[in-house]
Amino acid sequence: MAQTTVETTGQALPPGPARTDFTPRLVDWTAAWLVAEKELRVSLRYPANFIAWAVMPILWQAPMILMAVAIGGDLTHFTELSGFSDFVRFTVIGWFVASYLDNSIWAVGNNFRWEQFGGTLESLFCAPVPRVSLMLGAAVASTVTATIEATLMLAFACGVFGTGYAISTIGPVIVVLIAMIVALHGLSFMLAGIIIVFKDPSVLTEFVATVTRVLTPISYPVSALPRWARWVAYLMPSALALVAIRYFAISGTFDVVIFLQTLVGLGLLSVFFWSVGLVTFRAAERWTRDRGHIGGF
Amino acid sequence: MTGNSEEDGIHERMMARRNIVTELRAASAIAVKQWRVEFAYPLTVLWFVLLPVMWMLPYFITGVALTGAMQSPALEASVGTSDWVSYVSIGTAYMGLTLSMIWGTGHALRREQNVGTLETLMAMPVRRGTLVWGSMLHELQHGGLGVVLQLVASVFLFGVSLNAWGVLPALAIVALSVIGLQGIAFAVACIVLVAKRGWMLTEVLGDIMILVAPMAYPIAVLPPVLQYISVASPLTWSVEGFRGCLMYGLAYEGLLRAVMALVILDTVYLTIGVLMFMATERWVRKRGALAQF
């Protein structure tokens, strides 16, 4: 009240602790952690969601397996093209990796849109922390939930279709998976920036999700794509990682050359996507704020 | 005072005009309103054109990877045609219409609730069911246009051949299909009205219906339990009939069987759906839970 009087009388404001202590930073890790904790708490309020998200991808993808049964015959051509003779085993691991791709697009990329729908975006943006921290927190939380859902989905799918994967190569699989998640979050930042500007997430997200899913070799090998599309596919972290993860998980063989090649590729893609993602996100956020568009639908 | 009596007069006149023409006009206005909302987002229009092709692509690429050709001897052995591209293209084209009908129509009331217009709509002097029929009309136009776009794209991009003589019988199948799907849409609307955020239940319901429908494979490849569910779904007969007509024209042998099955299933599904909706709507209104989130 006293401060308000001073403000209205036009006198100089005494330096308060809140003003002197605040120094803008690139990332506020405490804020990121708090956002992650908040997001996880919200997720845990709906435990049935974990089961649903573990089952629904199987329902979405099962038609592909049934189609393979109907038209595939003895799978001679598929085996020649992919190097794998078991279509179910080939595809289920593809669903596992694709669930991280979907998560990075739908959960992280759209995070601010969901906050906007919940009416909390403006309050969140009023917090004296870098916006990047808010995104990082959301990314960490959704990676945890995606891991629980993807693991449950893999377990269900293995049970339903009677398939399994090598445990001996789980180490390199996890390393490649982490590198892929890091690269995918760069893509999420880019998408988040675009969604802040364009608002309507259904169309944009559907488009990005569909294109990236077509380019990721979930139920077909990369060699089934047209030649030009193969090059584009390898610019997708999910495609690069899936090829290696599938090889390790199905063959049970650790090939150091494939492992290192994949890590280098994912490292370069991470640098690219994070640079473009951060620049896009910051520019979009500034653009929207300058125009007072933040809370608009 | 004069204003009030005029308003009363208008209200009474509006209530007195409640007939089938009024209901049709209201349903049509709801459909037009939804188109206007969609066209307010320019990217939606672009995506609407691209979506049918993008949906078909994974099926097409997987099919080519599996068979290495445009013919499948395995499919020929089970359904009598080796042309898997036409079989899958026409089947999946129907999926768009189904999803629009179940999702779009069933969740229309929730959409209105989210934007704060549900109570205003419910206060209109029209039957409550008209709100759902109006959404259905829009989804039929939206999804139907999507089917046309996907079929045209399949003809030009994947070399699918359609039998022109089968177009009219196929449209008759669509008309019969819409009735049964509307029954399901009413049931979905009930879930949404009661559970509010019942999207997960409706999603699973829709996914199971699509899984057991012979969109990209004959039902013979399903496990026996799912085959029984498939036979009891109007979607199964709609897809079979629609595809059979467009592939074989008037020579399609299963047409009569599909029509008979759809007539029976339409009667059952629509009756149950309408009764459920009437009871749910009354229940929700009595509890004053219409606008609750």
Interface residues (C-beta under 8 A of the other chain):
Chain A: A48 N49 A52 V55 M56 L59 W60 A62 P63 M64 L66 M67 A68 V69 A70 I71 G72 G73 L75 H77 F78 E80 L81 S82 F87 F198 D200 S202 V203 L204 E206 F207 T210 V211 R213 V214 I218 S219 Y220 P221 A224 L225
Chain B: Y41 L43 T44 L46 W47 L50 L51 M54 W55 L57 P58 Y59 I61 T62 G63 V64 A65 L66 T67 G68 A69 S72 P73 A74 L75 S78 W84 V88 M200 E203 V204 D207 I208 I210 L211 M215 A216 Y217 P218 V221 L222
